[in-house]
Amino acid sequence: MTHIYKIFRPSEYAELTKNGQTAGAPVDLADGYVHFSTAEQVEETVAKHFAGAGDLKLLVLEAEALGEALKWEVSRGGALFPHLYRELRESDVMSVHDLPATETGHDFTGLLK
């Protein structure tokens, strides 16, 4: 089982829970797919795209459960990143964790598998 991770601001996560699905954050809407990261990529993703964003939500999903809608595509630094080409459903999410902001970034202690 391959875990992948989605970072949401609290308001974006609230939209998912309210509607049961979402096309994602503004960057996802602009690019036409929902961006995810692997365990090895997620801390850099947060540092690069969510610096100063305050507390966040870390969603954990099983990559294989997303089927053919999940594509692994070359992105930052030539690495393969998972991209979902359909709406993210609340039922896709295995677990959700608070990702608290700290003075130096965000605290991932015990969250990545």
C-alpha positions, 0 to 999 in steps of 0.5 A: 500500500502506497500512502500519498498526502494532500495538504489543505488549508482548514477552509479547503478541508471544510469544503471537502467535508461539507460537500463530500468532494472537492476539485481541490485548492486554487492551484488544483483548479488552475492545473486541472488535477488534484496535487498530491505528494509522497512521504518523501516529497510532502515536507518540501511541498509544504515548505515551498507552497504553504510557508506562513499559511498557519495550521494545515490539514494533512490528508492520507490516502491510499494511492492504489485505491484511486485507480486509473484517475491517479497519474504519476507525472514528472514535476519538481526536480524530475521526480514523479508526483501523484496527480488525481484527474477527478474530484477528491472524495471524502470517502477517498481519505483514509485519515486526516491529521492536524499539521500545526505551524511552528516557528520554523515551518510545520510539525510532521512528527509521527505523521508520515509512514 
